Structure formats: C-alpha cells, structure tokens
Amino acid sequence: MPSIFNTSKPRQFDFKPRYYSEEKERIEELKRRIGEDSASDEERSERIREAFERKRPNKNKAGNKLLTGSKVLMYALLVLLLVFLISNVKVLIF
C-alpha cells in the first residue's frame, strides 16, 4: 500500500564495463611468466617464438598482399580485350 512518508530509496549505480584489451592481457601474461623462475628450455623457446610472431607483419593485411592469381588473370583479360578492340577499330578505320 503506498504511503506518503515511506518513500523508496533510489537504486545503486552498478555498472561493470565489458571490454577486451589484448595489450593488457599480453602484459598480464608476461608478468605471470616473469614470476615463474623455473622456465624450461621449451617454455623459453615458445616465448621467443611468440615474440617474433607478434613483431612479424601480418601477411593478411591489405597493404602487404601481392597480386593474387585471379587479379592477374582479370588484368590480363582486360588488356587482351583492349588490344582486340583497338585492333578492330584500326581495321574499321582503314
């Protein structure tokens, strides 16, 4: 039953952000690994391999791609079509 004197309190603000930070996770992993003093040769080589992979440029980026076979084929067909059209125009003119 509603009352004039008994008001309800406002709700508490409870916001928990949800995001993923790859850099933060990598730093935490490095801190955890540094804490482990007994690293075997395999673990060391794995760490070195991961470090090189992180620094190696990604081959899937658009700027690093070379011409693929389908693009080369498309350009070759386009050039052949243009040569054919130009040669036919010269034949028709003369």
PESUL-V401382 format. One record per backbone hydrogen bond with DSSP energy under -1.0 kcal/mol. NH is the residue of the N-H (numbers start at 1). CO is the residue of the C=O. E is the energy in kcal/mol with one decimal. If there is no record, write none. Layout:
nh = {NH/NH}
co = {CO/CO}
e = {E/E}
//
This chain:
nh = {7/25/26/27/28/29/30/31/32/33/34/35/39/44/45/46/47/48/49/50/51/52/53/54/55/56/61/72/73/74/75/76/77/78/79/80/81/82/83/84/85/86/87/88/89/90/91/92/93/94}
co = {5/21/22/23/24/25/26/27/28/29/30/31/37/40/41/42/43/44/45/46/47/48/49/50/51/52/58/68/69/70/71/72/73/74/75/76/77/78/79/80/81/82/83/84/85/86/87/88/89/90}
e = {-1.0/-2.3/-2.3/-2.3/-2.4/-2.1/-2.3/-2.5/-2.3/-2.4/-2.4/-1.7/-1.4/-2.1/-2.6/-2.2/-2.3/-2.4/-2.4/-2.5/-2.2/-2.3/-2.2/-2.1/-1.7/-1.7/-1.0/-2.3/-2.3/-2.2/-2.6/-2.4/-2.4/-2.1/-2.4/-2.4/-2.4/-2.3/-2.5/-2.4/-2.6/-2.6/-2.5/-2.1/-1.9/-1.9/-1.6/-2.1/-2.0/-2.1}
//
